[in-house]
Amino acid sequence: MTEEALDLADALRPRIPSPLQPVEDERFTRHGVRLLLKRDDLIHPALPGNKWRKLALNLRAAAGRPVLTFGGAYSNHLRATAAAGRLLGFPTVGVVRGDELAERPLNPSLARCAADGMRLHFVDRATYRRKAEPEVLAALRERFGGDDAYVVPEGGSNSLAVRGCTDLGRELHGLADVVAVACGTGGTLAGLAAGLAPGQRALGFPVLRGGFLAREIRELQYETFGAAGDNWFLDDRFHCGGYARTTPELDAFADDFEARHRLPVERLYVAKMLYGLLTLAEEGAFPEGTAVAAVVTGQPL
Ligand SMILES: *Cc1c(COP(=O)(O)O)cnc(C)c1O
């Protein structure tokens, strides 16, 4: 683990390194693939999956100041930030994309944030889109926490988050040839790939439509490390129509995977990644004997 993460690690008692579990699945073995599950979903009960890795160094930097951050109405990042605020005792503000009236009563995810003491502030889509602009940010600061507030961008993906995710790669040295992860903002992949050993590769499955992610991941790597790596790839075929969209095939696949392996399969990210991996295995994308570690980044709500 990176040294800076240690004090926070102590406070939240995360399960680091996360467990790596082999899975017996003949649909993969038939194609020469040894499948392993990297159980980041078990790192912390209240900070789902990769969110602990992304927040750890940010929370240390915030050092107890109010944390102001952004997300959609079902954001795992907002939930994780709110939980950290409750557990470590600092104020949190969540700027939520959406209309407050339409969001009341709060959905289970936002209700969890509120119960953890997060102040929720709803903004319309136009304002939300401009959330990184200095005037919009200044107005938000003015209203919540002033200059003191520590701002974490949407999805939590800044340089400290990317740095935190390098540990995910490091934990897999010598244990996998390919590491697969579902991508939202791409921050996790950017860090994971940078933490891998020479010869290991990271494979990302974007869950959003648009094909913009490769550029953003390169930018995150430039910002964080001063250079972008060439040991990662994206496969854009498995977003199933976009964020939170699904298809009957994806649902059937996820139900079946849960039944085979008694693993609850998170549907917005993890299901798409596993489905993508199986398709690639069937296409013969992996040489005989390839060990593939699939990162389980979260659990169903
Ligand atoms: C946030 C999240 C991701 C995506 O992480 P990024 O760093 O934004 O790409 C993947 N899986 C789950 C379960 C998540 O909550």
PDBQT file of the ligand as one rigid body, heavy atoms in Angstrom, charges set to zero:
ROOT
HETATM    1  C1  LIG A 401     -17.669   3.694  -9.565  1.00  0.00    +0.000 C 
HETATM    2  C2  LIG A 401     -17.734   2.282 -10.000  1.00  0.00    +0.000 A 
HETATM    3  C3  LIG A 401     -17.009   1.821 -11.109  1.00  0.00    +0.000 A 
HETATM    4  C4  LIG A 401     -16.251   2.731 -12.043  1.00  0.00    +0.000 C 
HETATM    5  O1  LIG A 401     -15.126   3.331 -11.539  1.00  0.00    +0.000 OA
HETATM    6  P1  LIG A 401     -14.427   4.504 -12.399  1.00  0.00    +0.000 P 
HETATM    7  O2  LIG A 401     -13.182   4.775 -11.672  1.00  0.00    +0.000 OA
HETATM    8  O3  LIG A 401     -15.360   5.668 -12.381  1.00  0.00    +0.000 OA
HETATM    9  O4  LIG A 401     -14.221   4.016 -13.787  1.00  0.00    +0.000 OA
HETATM   10  C5  LIG A 401     -17.063   0.480 -11.402  1.00  0.00    +0.000 A 
HETATM   11  N1  LIG A 401     -17.813  -0.362 -10.661  1.00  0.00    +0.000 NA
HETATM   12  C6  LIG A 401     -18.536   0.043  -9.608  1.00  0.00    +0.000 A 
HETATM   13  C7  LIG A 401     -19.361  -0.954  -8.874  1.00  0.00    +0.000 C 
HETATM   14  C8  LIG A 401     -18.528   1.381  -9.246  1.00  0.00    +0.000 A 
HETATM   15  O5  LIG A 401     -19.267   1.787  -8.211  1.00  0.00    +0.000 OA
ENDROOT
TORSDOF 0
